[in-house]
Structures are given as C-alpha cells and as structure tokens.
Amino acid sequence: MSELQRFSLLRGTWRLLNSFKFVIALLSIIALISFVGVLIPQGLPERVYIKKFGLPGHIILAFGLDNVFRTGWFLGMLAFLALDI
C-alpha cells in the first residue's frame, strides 16, 4: 500500500467518524442494544438462559447479550462515540 493510499484511507476514515450521520447511526444502535440489554436479564448463569429461552438462549449467549454492557463490541461502540464527540 502506497503512502498516498494510506493517507486517503485515513482521511476517509476521519471523515466518516466526524460525520453527523455516523453519530446518529451509532447513537441509534447503542440505544437499541441498551434497550435489549434492559429487557434481557444480565449476569445470570448460562444454564438459566438456555432453560428460560431455549434456542434463543444460545443466541443470547453467542452474542454476549447476557452481559451486553461489558462486551467488547458494545464498549467499542462507546469508544467510537467518545472519539467522535
């Protein structure tokens, strides 16, 4: 990758992060995931999710929705929001 391509990539990334549309989309996603995190009980043992929810319990565990506010992807979104502000 040439230096010009790297600069162009960094400039495009910077423009995306400073975009108003990106902030609104990120806030919407964070709000939606936070709502899901409020609806699903947090921090229970895995067997409780499987017993209470069945197959969706496996999906909850696979995506970390059993402890959504401490998952890397959720904290990453918050970090992007902090960088953008």
CYANA upper distance limits for C-alpha pairs under 8 A (distance plus 0.5 A):
  1 MET  CA      5 GLN  CA      6.76
  1 MET  CA      6 ARG  CA      7.22
  2 SER  CA      6 ARG  CA      6.86
  3 GLU  CA      7 PHE  CA      6.64
  4 LEU  CA      8 SER  CA      6.62
  5 GLN  CA      9 LEU  CA      6.58
  6 ARG  CA     10 LEU  CA      6.63
  7 PHE  CA     11 ARG  CA      6.54
  8 SER  CA     12 GLY  CA      6.58
  9 LEU  CA     13 THR  CA      6.64
 10 LEU  CA     14 TRP  CA      6.57
 11 ARG  CA     15 ARG  CA      6.68
 12 GLY  CA     16 LEU  CA      6.75
 13 THR  CA     17 LEU  CA      6.76
 14 TRP  CA     18 ASN  CA      6.72
 15 ARG  CA     19 SER  CA      6.57
 16 LEU  CA     22 PHE  CA      7.10
 17 LEU  CA     22 PHE  CA      7.03
 17 LEU  CA     23 VAL  CA      8.15
 17 LEU  CA     80 PHE  CA      8.33
 17 LEU  CA     83 LEU  CA      8.45
 17 LEU  CA     84 ASP  CA      6.24
 18 ASN  CA     22 PHE  CA      7.92
 18 ASN  CA     23 VAL  CA      8.25
 18 ASN  CA     84 ASP  CA      6.42
 19 SER  CA     23 VAL  CA      7.07
 20 PHE  CA     24 ILE  CA      6.82
 21 LYS  CA     25 ALA  CA      6.60
 22 PHE  CA     26 LEU  CA      6.48
 23 VAL  CA     27 LEU  CA      6.52
 23 VAL  CA     81 LEU  CA      7.50
 23 VAL  CA     84 ASP  CA      7.71
 24 ILE  CA     28 SER  CA      6.58
 25 ALA  CA     29 ILE  CA      6.71
 26 LEU  CA     30 ILE  CA      6.61
 26 LEU  CA     77 MET  CA      7.71
 26 LEU  CA     81 LEU  CA      7.58
 27 LEU  CA     31 ALA  CA      6.52
 27 LEU  CA     81 LEU  CA      8.22
 28 SER  CA     32 LEU  CA      6.64
 29 ILE  CA     33 ILE  CA      6.60
 30 ILE  CA     34 SER  CA      6.45
 30 ILE  CA     74 PHE  CA      8.09
 30 ILE  CA     77 MET  CA      7.75
 30 ILE  CA     78 LEU  CA      8.26
 31 ALA  CA     35 PHE  CA      6.63
 32 LEU  CA     36 VAL  CA      6.84
 33 ILE  CA     37 GLY  CA      6.59
 33 ILE  CA     68 VAL  CA      8.31
 34 SER  CA     38 VAL  CA      6.73
 34 SER  CA     68 VAL  CA      8.31
 34 SER  CA     69 PHE  CA      8.13
 35 PHE  CA     39 LEU  CA      6.83
 36 VAL  CA     40 ILE  CA      6.67
 36 VAL  CA     65 LEU  CA      8.36
 37 GLY  CA     41 PRO  CA      7.84
 37 GLY  CA     42 GLN  CA      7.64
 37 GLY  CA     65 LEU  CA      7.03
 37 GLY  CA     66 ASP  CA      8.17
 37 GLY  CA     67 ASN  CA      8.05
 37 GLY  CA     68 VAL  CA      6.30
 37 GLY  CA     69 PHE  CA      7.73
 38 VAL  CA     42 GLN  CA      8.42
 40 ILE  CA     65 LEU  CA      7.90
 40 ILE  CA     66 ASP  CA      7.43
 41 PRO  CA     66 ASP  CA      7.27
 42 GLN  CA     65 LEU  CA      8.21
 42 GLN  CA     66 ASP  CA      5.47
 42 GLN  CA     67 ASN  CA      5.62
 42 GLN  CA     68 VAL  CA      8.01
 43 GLY  CA     66 ASP  CA      6.38
 43 GLY  CA     67 ASN  CA      6.00
 44 LEU  CA     48 VAL  CA      7.05
 44 LEU  CA     49 TYR  CA      7.97
 44 LEU  CA     66 ASP  CA      7.61
 45 PRO  CA     49 TYR  CA      7.73
 46 GLU  CA     50 ILE  CA      7.05
 46 GLU  CA     61 LEU  CA      7.72
 47 ARG  CA     51 LYS  CA      6.47
 48 VAL  CA     52 LYS  CA      6.33
 49 TYR  CA     53 PHE  CA      6.09
 49 TYR  CA     54 GLY  CA      7.73
 49 TYR  CA     57 GLY  CA      5.28
 49 TYR  CA     58 HIS  CA      7.97
 49 TYR  CA     60 ILE  CA      8.13
 49 TYR  CA     61 LEU  CA      8.20
 49 TYR  CA     66 ASP  CA      8.45
 50 ILE  CA     54 GLY  CA      5.30
 50 ILE  CA     55 LEU  CA      7.40
 50 ILE  CA     56 PRO  CA      8.19
 50 ILE  CA     57 GLY  CA      5.09
 50 ILE  CA     58 HIS  CA      6.72
 51 LYS  CA     57 GLY  CA      8.14
 52 LYS  CA     57 GLY  CA      7.78
 53 PHE  CA     57 GLY  CA      5.21
 54 GLY  CA     58 HIS  CA      7.62
 55 LEU  CA     59 ILE  CA      7.35
 56 PRO  CA     60 ILE  CA      6.62
 57 GLY  CA     61 LEU  CA      6.75
 58 HIS  CA     62 ALA  CA      6.55
 59 ILE  CA     63 PHE  CA      6.73
 60 ILE  CA     64 GLY  CA      6.57
 60 ILE  CA     65 LEU  CA      5.42
 60 ILE  CA     66 ASP  CA      6.56
 61 LEU  CA     65 LEU  CA      6.61
 61 LEU  CA     66 ASP  CA      6.44
 64 GLY  CA     68 VAL  CA      6.15
 64 GLY  CA     71 THR  CA      6.82
 67 ASN  CA     71 THR  CA      7.18
 68 VAL  CA     74 PHE  CA      7.33
 69 PHE  CA     74 PHE  CA      6.87
 69 PHE  CA     75 LEU  CA      7.72
 70 ARG  CA     74 PHE  CA      7.49
 70 ARG  CA     75 LEU  CA      7.17
 71 THR  CA     75 LEU  CA      6.77
 72 GLY  CA     76 GLY  CA      6.37
 73 TRP  CA     77 MET  CA      6.79
 74 PHE  CA     78 LEU  CA      6.93
 75 LEU  CA     79 ALA  CA      6.64
 76 GLY  CA     80 PHE  CA      6.71
 77 MET  CA     81 LEU  CA      6.70
 78 LEU  CA     82 ALA  CA      6.65
 79 ALA  CA     83 LEU  CA      6.66
 80 PHE  CA     84 ASP  CA      6.56
 81 LEU  CA     85 ILE  CA      6.72
